[in-house]
């Protein structure tokens, strides 16, 4: 039987023997959904890169306390630090991309408002959406076995994002680009992948990306939907330079 993995925030690493009272959402999942009882085992992680094997000491529908029994470094992170800049898409497409990109090893995600994204969010609605996306990322880490949690940065406009670009290789997908993604010869330690929304990128955005050092690459002879393009590109990058075999 697979041992459940549970995320719990922490200000510092835990130690063996430490007693931890799970946060409300985690306790509800363990006590109500999984119906786990005293003496059963689970695995905690808090984003520091370690797995914490723990045993339930007290359990009810509202409260769960566990004790750390063993600590082990988690080696599931990719050697390539991938920052996904994703044009915000409608409906559940964005949720899908975030979930699957975490499974494929991205380290950071910046949702972007582009000219053709078609999604309007601001103020409290924007904050709630960012929090929802971060929860999706955490759940994907629980499922996929990761112990470092990718950050979902505050969504920004494309033009604002260009003023705060991270270092490293910069790629954007273009079905008409001369260079295919598979022909990249450079081995990147840090890589930013910029993906447009459903409507694609405007001519201005393509030009601006190029002026800021983004190399346009193509995936193949077919034009892919935004969610398909992001996950296909991530898979190829991890296969060529990361940890997919």
C-alpha positions as CSV (number, residue, x, y, z in Angstrom):
1,X,0.0,0.0,0.0
2,X,1.3,3.4,-1.0
3,X,2.1,5.7,1.9
4,X,0.2,9.1,1.6
5,X,2.4,12.2,1.0
6,X,1.2,15.3,2.8
7,X,2.4,18.9,2.5
8,X,2.8,20.9,5.7
9,X,4.3,24.4,5.9
10,X,7.3,24.9,8.2
11,X,9.6,27.7,9.1
12,X,12.6,25.4,9.6
13,X,13.5,21.7,9.0
14,X,12.0,19.2,11.3
15,X,14.0,16.8,13.5
16,X,13.5,13.1,14.3
17,X,11.1,12.7,17.2
18,X,9.5,16.1,16.6
19,X,5.7,16.2,17.1
20,X,3.7,18.1,14.4
21,X,0.1,19.1,14.4
22,X,-1.1,19.1,10.8
23,X,-2.7,22.2,9.4
24,X,-6.5,22.2,8.9
25,X,-6.5,21.2,5.2
26,X,-3.9,18.4,5.7
27,X,-5.7,17.2,8.9
28,X,-9.0,17.1,7.1
29,X,-7.5,15.1,4.2
30,X,-5.8,12.6,6.6
31,X,-8.6,12.3,9.1
32,X,-11.8,12.7,7.0
33,X,-10.9,11.7,3.5
34,X,-8.2,9.0,4.0
35,X,-9.7,8.0,7.4
36,X,-6.2,7.3,8.8
37,X,-5.9,6.2,12.4
38,X,-3.3,6.3,15.2
39,X,-0.2,4.2,14.4
40,X,-0.5,4.5,10.6
41,X,2.3,6.0,8.6
42,X,2.5,8.9,6.2
43,X,5.2,11.0,4.6
44,X,5.5,14.7,5.1
45,X,7.3,17.3,3.1
46,X,7.6,21.1,3.6
47,X,9.4,22.3,0.5
48,X,13.0,22.0,1.8
49,X,13.8,19.0,-0.4
50,X,13.5,16.3,2.3
51,X,10.9,13.5,2.9
52,X,9.9,13.1,6.5
53,X,8.5,9.6,7.4
54,X,6.0,10.1,10.3
55,X,3.6,8.1,12.4
56,X,0.2,9.3,13.5
57,X,0.1,9.8,17.3
58,X,-3.4,11.3,17.6
59,X,-6.1,11.4,15.0
60,X,-9.7,12.7,14.8
61,X,-11.8,14.3,12.1
62,X,-10.6,17.8,13.1
63,X,-7.0,17.2,14.4
64,X,-4.1,15.0,13.5
65,X,-0.7,14.9,15.3
66,X,2.2,13.0,13.9
67,X,5.8,12.2,15.1
68,X,8.8,12.4,12.7
69,X,10.5,9.0,12.6
70,X,13.0,9.3,9.7
71,X,14.4,12.0,7.4
72,X,15.6,11.4,3.9
73,X,16.8,13.7,1.1
74,X,14.6,13.6,-2.0
75,X,16.6,13.4,-5.2
76,X,13.6,13.9,-7.6
77,X,14.5,17.5,-8.7
78,X,15.8,18.0,-12.3
79,X,19.3,19.2,-13.0
80,X,17.8,21.9,-15.2
81,X,16.1,24.8,-13.5
82,X,13.1,25.4,-15.7
83,X,11.0,28.6,-15.4
84,X,7.7,28.3,-17.2
85,X,6.2,31.5,-18.4
86,X,2.7,30.6,-19.5
87,X,0.2,32.8,-21.2
88,X,-3.0,32.5,-19.1
89,X,-5.6,30.4,-20.8
90,X,-9.4,30.0,-20.2
91,X,-11.2,27.4,-18.2
92,X,-9.3,24.5,-16.7
93,X,-6.5,24.6,-19.3
94,X,-4.3,26.6,-17.1
95,X,-4.9,24.3,-14.1
96,X,-4.0,21.4,-16.3
97,X,-0.8,22.9,-17.5
98,X,0.3,23.8,-14.0
99,X,-0.4,20.3,-12.7
100,X,1.4,18.5,-15.5
101,X,4.3,20.9,-15.7
102,X,5.0,20.2,-12.0
103,X,5.0,16.5,-12.8
104,X,7.5,17.2,-15.5
105,X,9.9,19.0,-13.1
106,X,9.4,22.8,-13.6
107,X,10.9,24.9,-10.8
108,X,9.0,28.1,-11.2
109,X,5.9,29.3,-13.0
110,X,4.9,32.8,-14.0
111,X,1.3,33.2,-15.4
112,X,1.3,36.0,-18.0
113,X,-1.4,38.4,-19.3
114,X,-0.7,38.6,-23.0
115,X,-2.5,40.5,-25.7
116,X,-4.6,37.5,-26.7
117,X,-5.0,35.7,-23.4
118,X,-8.7,36.6,-23.0
119,X,-8.7,36.3,-19.2
120,X,-9.4,39.3,-17.0
121,X,-8.3,39.1,-13.4
122,X,-7.4,41.8,-10.9
123,X,-7.4,42.6,-7.2
124,X,-8.8,40.0,-4.8
125,X,-9.9,37.7,-7.7
126,X,-6.3,37.6,-9.0
127,X,-5.0,36.8,-5.5
128,X,-7.5,34.0,-5.0
129,X,-6.6,32.6,-8.4
130,X,-2.9,32.6,-7.6
131,X,-3.6,30.9,-4.3
132,X,-5.7,28.3,-6.1
133,X,-2.9,27.7,-8.6
134,X,-0.4,27.3,-5.8
135,X,-2.6,24.6,-4.2
136,X,-2.7,22.8,-7.5
137,X,1.1,22.8,-7.6
138,X,1.3,21.5,-4.0
139,X,-1.1,18.7,-4.9
140,X,0.9,17.8,-7.9
141,X,4.0,17.6,-5.7
142,X,2.2,15.3,-3.3
143,X,1.2,13.0,-6.2
144,X,4.5,13.0,-8.2
145,X,6.9,12.6,-5.2
146,X,8.6,16.0,-5.3
147,X,9.7,17.7,-2.0
148,X,10.5,21.1,-3.4
149,X,7.4,23.1,-4.2
150,X,7.6,25.3,-7.4
151,X,6.5,28.9,-6.8
152,X,3.6,30.3,-8.7
153,X,4.6,33.9,-9.1
154,X,2.1,36.8,-9.1
155,X,0.6,37.0,-12.6
156,X,1.9,40.0,-14.5
157,X,1.6,41.5,-18.0
158,X,3.9,40.4,-20.7
159,X,5.5,43.9,-20.9
160,X,6.1,44.0,-17.1
161,X,7.6,40.5,-17.1
162,X,10.2,41.6,-19.7
163,X,11.7,44.0,-17.2
164,X,12.3,41.2,-14.7
165,X,13.5,38.3,-16.8
166,X,15.6,35.5,-15.1
167,X,19.1,34.6,-16.3
168,X,19.8,31.6,-18.5
169,X,18.7,30.2,-21.8
170,X,15.4,31.7,-23.1
171,X,13.1,29.8,-25.4
172,X,9.8,30.6,-27.0
173,X,7.8,28.3,-29.2
174,X,7.1,29.3,-32.8
175,X,5.6,26.8,-35.3
176,X,7.4,28.8,-38.1
177,X,10.8,28.9,-36.5
178,X,13.8,27.7,-38.4
179,X,15.4,25.8,-35.5
180,X,13.7,22.7,-34.1
181,X,13.8,22.3,-30.3
182,X,15.7,19.0,-30.6
183,X,18.6,20.7,-32.3
184,X,19.6,22.7,-29.2
185,X,23.2,22.1,-28.5
186,X,23.6,24.2,-25.4
187,X,23.3,22.4,-22.1
188,X,21.3,24.8,-19.9
189,X,21.5,24.9,-16.1
190,X,18.7,27.5,-16.2
191,X,16.1,27.8,-18.8
192,X,13.0,30.0,-19.3
193,X,10.3,28.6,-21.5
194,X,7.7,31.2,-22.8
195,X,4.4,29.8,-24.1
196,X,1.6,31.9,-25.5
197,X,-2.1,31.4,-24.7
198,X,-4.8,29.9,-26.9
199,X,-4.8,32.8,-29.4
200,X,-1.0,32.7,-29.7
201,X,1.4,35.6,-29.5
202,X,1.0,38.9,-31.3
203,X,3.6,40.1,-33.8
204,X,4.6,42.7,-31.2
205,X,5.1,40.1,-28.5
206,X,7.2,37.9,-30.9
207,X,9.4,40.8,-31.8
208,X,9.8,41.9,-28.1
209,X,10.7,38.4,-27.0
210,X,13.3,38.2,-29.7
211,X,14.7,41.6,-28.6
212,X,15.0,40.3,-25.1
213,X,17.1,37.2,-26.0
214,X,14.4,34.6,-26.6
215,X,15.3,32.0,-29.2
216,X,12.3,30.8,-31.2
217,X,12.1,27.1,-31.7
218,X,9.5,24.8,-33.3
219,X,8.2,21.4,-32.1
220,X,7.3,19.9,-35.4
221,X,5.1,20.3,-38.5
222,X,1.8,20.6,-36.6
223,X,0.4,23.6,-34.6
224,X,-0.3,22.5,-31.1
225,X,-2.8,23.8,-28.5
226,X,-1.2,25.9,-25.8
227,X,-1.4,23.1,-23.1
228,X,-0.1,20.5,-25.5
229,X,2.8,22.7,-26.6
230,X,3.9,23.5,-23.1
231,X,3.9,19.9,-22.0
232,X,5.5,18.6,-25.2
233,X,8.3,21.2,-24.9
234,X,8.9,20.4,-21.3
235,X,9.1,16.7,-22.0
236,X,11.7,17.2,-24.8
237,X,13.8,19.5,-22.6
238,X,13.8,17.0,-19.8
239,X,14.6,14.2,-22.2
240,X,17.5,16.0,-23.8
241,X,19.0,17.9,-20.8
242,X,17.1,16.7,-17.6
243,X,16.1,13.5,-16.1
244,X,13.6,11.8,-18.4
245,X,14.9,8.7,-20.0
